Amino acid sequence: MGDLITAPRAGTPATGPVEGLRGPKVEKMVSLALQGGGAHGAFTWGVLDALIEDGRIGFEAMSGASAGAMNAVVMVDGWLEGGPDGARAALSRFWNEVSLDGDLWPVQRGVVNGFLDLWKNNPVVDFWTRALSTSPYVSNPLNVNPLRKALAKHVDFERLRGAATSAIYVSATNVWTGKLAVFEREVLSLDHLMASACLPTVFQAVEIDGVPYWDGGYLGNPAIYPLFQGAETRDVVLVQINPVERRETPRTREEIQNRLNEITFNANLMRELRAIDFVDRLIDDGVLGRNDYKSVLVHRIDGTGALDDYTAASRLDARLKMFERLRDTGRAAAKAWLAESYEGVGRTCTLDLRATYQ
């Protein structure tokens, strides 16, 4: 389990062919690139739910960080258990479980309530406000993480590792080397998912084989390049929940920090989109041969407009009503994308890459 998979040319799977997730009505196969972003990952839940319900698109491979990785793993495991309907049900159960309305242990509920500052006029809030300004090794000595219980309950990792199904790539940040680590489905465990979602200001680093890891969003949110080796399809559907642009200047300390987080968690994605566009132009110009290189057809489902009113701070709002609003927003975005861009899948890049990264 190493740092930074080296990708061969597109269409050359690293671990052999996979079947992917194919429903009875599938007409086109794509890869999914799923961003992380805390509670905003419920938007991706809605996107996936709508795509599965529509049924015309299958999923050959997927890459994700943090909440994006959890959505991918929960969906694939649910599909293995009960097909498309099982995948939709698994996503619903998972997001209900991790909400503040879910079945958390009392100590976990206390931790989450403190972190998310959902209680007003309560001394617990003041305690956690002070705690979050200290090291998690002091503020959270037991390293309580409610996501661990939910994932352990809802995902059969042994079944997931052994199945001939969609390829999955989970991103994490190697604390020692500062490099991106990408873990494949065949080795995935609960610890890998915890590492991918480990915010270092809240949770202690997750050690895997003696190496500490932090949230994958810092270096790959999501990492797109593994999809070039894990799937035959040229189509990558990016589900983006962190806004690239906000037409306002942050002024308070909180606003500044929130905007910095958004920029940081999009930075490497912008670099990958730039690289894809550069290679595609070299192929179109004949500098790179089409026998050795394939153009990547990038599509995007995002919350532009619909998520503008959700600040970065709302990524910490774990109320079920919040999740359900985001889910419904994601479903609407996916349906709009299907109506507008479905015909372009397999034919063209429906996302203007240059306009996105410049």
C-alpha positions in Angstrom: 0.0 0.0 0.0 2.1 2.8 -1.2 2.3 6.4 -2.1 1.2 7.8 -5.5 0.2 5.0 -7.9 2.0 5.5 -11.2 -0.6 5.4 -13.9 0.1 3.7 -17.3 -1.7 4.9 -20.4 -5.4 5.2 -20.3 -7.3 1.9 -20.7 -4.7 -0.3 -19.0 -6.2 -1.5 -15.7 -3.7 -1.9 -12.9 -5.4 -4.9 -11.3 -7.1 -6.5 -14.2 -10.6 -6.0 -15.8 -13.5 -5.2 -13.5 -17.2 -5.7 -14.2 -18.3 -2.4 -12.9 -21.8 -1.6 -11.6 -24.3 -2.3 -14.4 -28.0 -2.1 -14.0 -30.5 -3.7 -16.4 -31.0 -0.5 -18.4 -27.3 0.6 -18.7 -26.4 2.2 -22.0 -23.1 4.0 -21.1 -20.3 3.4 -18.6 -18.4 6.1 -16.8 -15.9 6.6 -14.0 -16.8 8.7 -11.0 -14.6 11.3 -9.3 -16.3 12.2 -6.0 -15.1 15.2 -3.9 -15.1 15.2 -0.2 -16.5 18.1 1.9 -18.0 16.9 5.2 -21.8 17.2 5.4 -21.9 18.5 1.8 -21.2 14.9 0.8 -24.9 14.4 1.2 -25.2 16.4 -2.1 -23.2 13.5 -3.7 -25.6 11.0 -2.1 -28.4 12.7 -4.0 -26.5 12.7 -7.2 -25.7 9.0 -7.0 -29.3 8.2 -6.0 -30.6 10.0 -9.1 -28.1 8.4 -11.5 -28.9 4.9 -10.2 -32.6 5.6 -10.3 -32.3 6.8 -14.0 -30.4 3.6 -14.8 -28.9 4.5 -18.1 -25.3 5.0 -16.7 -23.1 2.4 -15.1 -20.0 2.9 -13.0 -16.8 1.2 -14.0 -14.5 2.9 -11.5 -14.6 5.6 -8.9 -12.2 7.8 -7.0 -12.9 9.7 -3.8 -11.6 11.4 -0.8 -13.2 11.8 2.6 -17.0 11.9 2.2 -16.6 11.1 -1.5 -14.7 7.9 -0.7 -17.4 6.9 1.8 -20.1 7.5 -0.7 -18.3 5.3 -3.2 -17.6 2.4 -0.8 -21.1 2.4 0.7 -22.7 2.5 -2.8 -20.6 -0.4 -4.1 -21.1 -2.5 -1.1 -24.8 -1.9 -1.2 -24.9 -2.8 -4.9 -23.1 -6.1 -4.1 -25.8 -6.9 -1.6 -28.9 -5.9 -3.4 -28.2 -4.4 -6.9 -29.2 -0.9 -7.8 -32.0 -0.7 -5.2 -29.5 -2.1 -2.6 -27.1 0.7 -3.4 -29.7 3.4 -3.0 -30.9 1.9 0.3 -27.3 1.6 1.6 -26.6 5.3 0.9 -29.8 6.3 2.7 -29.0 4.1 5.7 -25.5 5.4 6.0 -26.4 9.1 5.9 -29.2 8.6 8.4 -26.8 6.8 10.7 -24.1 9.5 10.7 -26.6 12.3 11.2 -27.2 13.7 14.7 -30.6 12.0 14.5 -29.0 8.6 13.9 -28.0 5.8 16.3 -24.8 7.2 17.7 -23.3 6.0 21.0 -23.9 8.7 23.7 -20.2 9.6 23.9 -20.1 10.0 20.1 -23.2 12.1 20.1 -21.6 14.4 22.7 -18.5 14.7 20.6 -20.4 15.5 17.4 -22.6 18.0 19.1 -19.6 19.7 20.6 -17.7 19.8 17.3 -20.7 21.1 15.3 -21.7 23.7 17.8 -25.4 22.9 17.5 -26.3 23.6 21.1 -26.8 27.2 22.0 -26.3 28.8 25.4 -24.7 25.6 26.6 -21.4 25.3 28.5 -20.5 22.3 26.3 -20.2 24.6 23.3 -17.6 26.8 25.1 -15.7 23.7 26.1 -15.5 22.4 22.5 -14.7 25.8 21.1 -11.6 25.9 23.3 -10.8 22.3 22.5 -10.8 22.8 18.8 -8.0 25.3 19.2 -5.8 22.7 20.7 -4.3 19.5 19.4 -6.7 16.6 18.9 -4.3 14.5 21.0 -5.4 16.8 23.9 -9.0 17.7 23.0 -9.9 14.2 21.8 -7.6 11.8 23.7 -9.9 8.7 23.0 -9.9 9.6 19.3 -13.7 9.2 19.1 -14.9 9.3 15.5 -18.6 8.5 14.9 -18.0 7.7 11.3 -16.1 4.5 12.3 -19.1 2.9 13.9 -21.3 3.8 11.0 -19.0 2.4 8.4 -18.2 -0.8 10.4 -22.0 -1.4 10.6 -22.9 -0.8 7.0 -19.9 -2.0 5.0 -18.7 -5.6 4.6 -15.0 -4.8 3.8 -14.1 -8.5 3.2 -16.9 -8.8 0.6 -15.8 -5.5 -1.0 -12.2 -6.5 -1.3 -13.0 -9.9 -2.9 -15.6 -8.8 -5.4 -15.1 -8.4 -9.1 -16.9 -5.1 -9.2 -16.2 -1.4 -9.8 -12.6 -0.3 -9.1 -12.4 2.1 -6.1 -9.5 4.5 -5.3 -9.4 6.2 -1.9 -7.1 9.1 -1.3 -5.2 10.0 1.9 -2.3 12.2 2.8 0.9 10.6 4.0 1.8 12.8 7.0 5.5 11.9 6.9 6.2 12.3 3.2 3.6 14.9 2.4 2.6 12.8 -0.7 -0.7 11.6 -1.9 -1.5 7.9 -1.1 -4.1 6.1 -3.2 -5.5 2.9 -1.8 -7.3 0.4 -4.2 -10.4 -1.6 -3.4 -8.5 -4.8 -3.1 -6.8 -3.6 0.1 -9.5 -1.3 1.6 -10.2 -1.5 5.2 -12.1 0.6 7.8 -8.8 2.3 8.6 -8.3 3.5 5.0 -11.7 5.2 5.0 -10.9 6.8 8.4 -7.5 8.0 7.1 -9.2 9.6 4.0 -11.5 11.5 6.3 -9.1 12.4 9.1 -9.1 16.2 9.6 -5.9 16.7 11.6 -7.4 19.5 13.7 -10.2 17.2 15.0 -8.9 13.6 14.9 -5.6 12.0 15.5 -3.7 10.7 12.5 -4.7 7.2 11.4 -1.8 4.8 11.3 -1.7 2.1 8.6 1.3 -0.3 8.7 2.9 2.2 11.1 2.5 5.2 8.7 0.3 8.1 9.8 -2.3 9.5 7.3 -4.5 12.6 7.2 -7.5 13.6 5.1 -7.1 12.9 1.4 -8.7 16.1 0.4 -5.5 18.1 0.9 -3.7 16.4 -2.1 -6.5 14.7 -4.1 -10.0 15.9 -3.8 -10.6 13.7 -5.7 -7.6 12.2 -7.5 -8.6 11.7 -11.1 -5.4 10.0 -12.5 -6.1 6.5 -11.0 -9.2 6.3 -13.2 -7.1 6.3 -16.3 -5.6 3.0 -15.3 -8.7 1.5 -13.6 -11.2 1.7 -16.4 -11.6 1.3 -20.1 -14.1 4.2 -20.4 -12.8 7.6 -21.3 -15.6 9.4 -19.5 -15.1 10.8 -16.1 -18.0 12.4 -14.2 -16.8 14.8 -11.6 -19.2 15.4 -8.7 -17.9 18.7 -7.3 -19.2 20.0 -4.0 -16.5 22.6 -3.2 -17.2 25.8 -5.1 -14.3 27.1 -7.2 -15.5 30.7 -7.1 -17.2 32.9 -4.6 -17.9 36.5 -5.7 -17.4 38.0 -2.3 -14.4 39.0 -0.1 -14.2 37.2 3.2 -13.6 39.6 6.1 -14.1 37.8 9.4 -11.6 35.2 10.7 -14.1 32.4 10.1 -14.9 33.5 6.6 -11.3 33.8 5.7 -10.5 30.3 7.1 -13.5 28.8 5.3 -12.5 30.3 2.0 -8.9 29.1 2.4 -10.2 25.6 3.0 -12.2 25.7 -0.1 -9.3 26.9 -2.2 -6.9 24.3 -0.7 -9.3 21.4 -1.2 -9.7 22.4 -4.9 -6.1 23.2 -5.7 -4.9 19.8 -6.9 -8.1 19.1 -8.8 -7.5 22.3 -10.8 -4.0 21.1 -11.6 -5.3 17.7 -12.8 -7.9 19.4 -15.0 -5.2 21.6 -16.5 -3.0 18.5 -17.2 -5.9 16.7 -18.8 -6.7 19.6 -21.0 -3.0 19.9 -22.0 -2.7 16.2 -22.9 -6.0 16.3 -24.8 -4.7 19.3 -26.9 -1.4 17.4 -27.7 -3.5 14.5 -28.9 -5.7 16.7 -31.0 -2.6 18.4 -32.5 -1.0 15.0 -33.4 1.9 15.5 -31.0 0.8 12.4 -29.1 -0.4 9.4 -31.0 -3.9 8.1 -30.5 -2.7 4.5 -30.4 -0.8 5.3 -27.2 -2.9 8.0 -25.6 -6.6 8.5 -25.1 -8.5 11.8 -24.7 -10.3 12.0 -21.4 -14.0 13.2 -21.6 -14.7 15.1 -18.5 -18.2 15.9 -17.3 -19.3 17.7 -14.1 -22.3 17.6 -11.8 -21.9 20.4 -9.2 -23.9 22.6 -7.0 -23.2 25.9 -8.7 -26.1 28.2 -7.8 -27.9 25.6 -5.7 -25.1 25.4 -3.1 -24.2 29.1 -3.1 -26.1 29.8 0.1 -24.3 27.0 1.9 -21.1 28.3 3.5 -18.0 26.2 4.0 -18.9 26.2 7.7 -22.1 24.3 6.9 -19.9 21.3 6.1 -20.1 20.7 9.8 -23.9 20.6 10.1 -24.8 17.0 10.6 -28.6 17.3 11.2 -30.7 14.9 9.1 -32.8 17.7 7.7 -29.6 19.3 6.4 -28.5 16.1 4.8 -31.9 15.6 3.2 -31.9 19.1 1.8 -28.5 18.5 0.3 -29.6 15.1 -1.1 -32.6 16.7 -2.8 -30.3 19.4 -4.2 -28.0 16.7 -5.5 -30.8 14.8 -7.1 -32.0 17.9 -8.9 -28.5 18.7 -10.1 -28.1 15.1 -11.5 -31.4 15.1 -13.3 -30.6 18.5 -14.9 -27.2 17.2 -16.0 -28.8 14.0 -17.5 -31.2 16.2 -19.4 -28.5 18.5 -20.7 -25.4 16.3 -21.1 -26.3 12.7 -21.3 -26.1 12.6 -25.1 -22.5 13.9 -24.9 -21.3 11.1 -22.7 -19.0 8.9 -24.8 -18.7 11.5 -27.5 -17.3 14.8 -26.2 -16.1 16.6 -23.1 -19.1 18.5 -21.8 -17.1 20.4 -19.2 -15.1 23.4 -20.5 -11.8 22.5 -18.8 -10.0 25.7 -19.7 -12.7 27.9 -18.4 -12.8 25.9 -15.2 -9.1 26.1 -14.3 -8.1 29.4 -15.8 
